[in-house]
Amino acid sequence: DLVHVLQSERAEAIGLLATKGEGHRSELTSARNAVDGGIGQIAKIRNDIRAENDPSLTRHEQMLEKALGDLSSIRSNIDSLSISQTEAFTYYTVLVRNLMNISQEFSLEAGAKGVVGKMMAHSLPMNAKEVAGQERNLGHSFIAEGRFDEAHYLDFIGMFGSQKSLIDQYLDLLPDGDREQYAKSL
């Protein structure tokens, strides 16, 4: 849930920066309120991570703590328009990636193959959604700036293939009887 609302906050922050503060203020406030609620729930997850006593998970938890510690400063820079779209985009994208990595590593440690398969399947559309959010944010920047940055454009065009691959992997992990229904809904 926190990944989802952080993706929304990222989109609205990029929108605010792209419009030079002329738009997206109320949407950004709503997104931030949702993120703040999600952060309130993160304490239990952090306790679960610590209980696992796994160095890799502990490393992710420490990265998450630092990134969340920087959130207030990043938000202030966004509000004052003193941060670039690229810097804001990078901050949120790294934070989202760290959260997804924690989820994926918990999935791998989950135990029974059936549980792992379901959790891995769940993480794939979550990753595809993240790529779609990045694609949307880059597209917004291209439109707002009225030009394509060549390096970012190459990233942009690769994002469709990445999303398709993640969705295909997701469908492959589903039981045969569920695959068609989920493919239609996607």
ZAFI-319756 format. One record per residue (C-alpha): z, y, x. Coordinates in steps of 0.02 Angstrom, whole numbers, padded with zeros to 5 digits, always signed. Each point is the difference from the previous one (the first is absolute). Layout:
N
ZYX ...
END
This chain:
186
+00000+00000+00000 +00040+00119+00142 -00170-00034+00077 -00084+00046-00163 +00093+00165-00022 -00022+00046+00184 -00187-00026-00022 +00006+00122-00146 +00101+00126+00099 -00125-00014+00143 -00145+00033-00119 +00084+00152-00078 +00053+00068+00171 -00179-00015+00063 -00058+00085-00160 +00122+00143+00026 -00054+00022+00180 -00185-00013-00045 +00018+00136-00131 +00103+00106+00120 +00147-00003-00120 -00101+00048-00154 +00012-00169-00086 +00099-00160-00014 +00174+00082+00009 +00068-00072-00163 -00080-00170+00034 +00076+00000+00174 +00172+00041-00071 -00014-00146-00122 -00058-00117+00138 +00144+00054+00113 +00126-00031-00138 -00068-00177-00019 +00010-00028+00188 +00178+00064+00005 +00046-00125-00136 -00082-00139+00100 +00091+00050+00158 +00162-00017-00097 -00045-00183-00029 -00045-00033+00182 +00183-00023+00053 +00004-00177-00071 -00160-00044+00090 +00070+00068+00163 +00156-00106-00023 -00110-00153-00030 -00097+00039+00159 +00160+00014+00101 +00064-00165-00074 -00156-00091+00062 +00050+00045+00179 -00184-00012+00052 -00048+00116+00144 -00173+00033-00072 +00070+00047-00170 +00136+00104+00083 -00135+00094+00096 -00093+00037-00162 +00161+00054-00083 +00036+00120+00144 -00177+00071-00010 +00022+00021-00187 +00166+00089+00025 -00080+00121+00124 -00152+00032-00109 +00108+00031-00154 +00108+00114+00108 -00156+00104+00036 -00049+00012-00184 +00097+00161-00034 -00079+00088+00148 -00175-00062-00047 +00025+00061-00178 +00055+00172+00062 -00154+00011+00110 -00110-00048-00147 +00083+00129-00112 -00025+00136+00130 -00178-00062+00035 +00046-00013+00185 -00062-00178+00021 -00180-00059+00001 -00069-00120-00128 -00027-00125+00141 +00181+00011+00058 +00066-00020-00177 -00120-00142-00037 +00050-00089+00161 +00186+00018-00034 -00010-00072-00175 -00122-00137+00051 +00113-00060+00142 +00151+00003-00116 -00093-00100-00133 -00063-00123+00131 +00178-00026+00064 +00061-00039-00175 -00143-00122-00028 +00034-00083+00168 +00182-00027-00050 -00058-00077-00164 -00123-00113+00089 +00126-00058+00130 +00127-00040-00136 -00138-00099-00085 -00031-00104+00155 +00186-00038+00015 +00020-00043-00184 +00011-00189+00014 -00096-00111-00119 -00189+00001+00014 -00020+00040-00185 +00109+00155+00015 -00086+00055+00161 -00170-00021-00079 +00048+00104-00151 +00079+00136+00106 -00148+00005+00119 -00118+00007-00149 +00102+00147-00069 -00009+00095+00164 -00191-00008+00008 -00039+00111-00151 +00141+00114+00058 -00094+00019+00165 -00166+00023-00092 +00081+00137-00105 +00059+00085+00160 -00177-00002+00070 -00064+00071-00165 +00129+00139+00012 -00055+00041+00176 -00181-00001-00058 +00042+00119-00143 +00096+00118+00115 -00140+00006+00128 -00127+00029-00138 +00107+00142-00066 +00005+00078+00174 -00189-00017+00019 -00029+00086-00167 +00128+00138+00033 -00070+00036+00174 -00180-00015-00056 -00046-00110+00148 +00020-00174+00073 +00092-00024+00163 -00103-00139+00084 +00148-00101+00065 +00090+00005-00167 -00162-00033-00094 -00020-00165+00094 +00178-00045-00050 -00040+00051-00178 -00152-00112-00019 +00092-00149+00075 +00137+00014-00130 -00103-00076-00140 -00030-00158+00101 +00184-00009+00043 +00052+00014-00182 -00126-00133-00052 +00061-00119+00135 +00182+00021-00050 -00039-00029-00184 -00104-00154+00043 +00144-00069+00103 +00118+00033-00145 -00110-00094-00121 -00016-00145+00122 +00190-00021+00005 +00017-00010-00190 +00006-00167-00091 -00172-00051-00065 +00052+00025-00181 +00053+00181+00029 -00141+00059+00113 -00128+00045-00134 +00125+00097-00106 +00060+00102+00149 -00177+00031+00064 -00046+00073-00170 +00153+00113-00004 -00036+00063+00175 
END
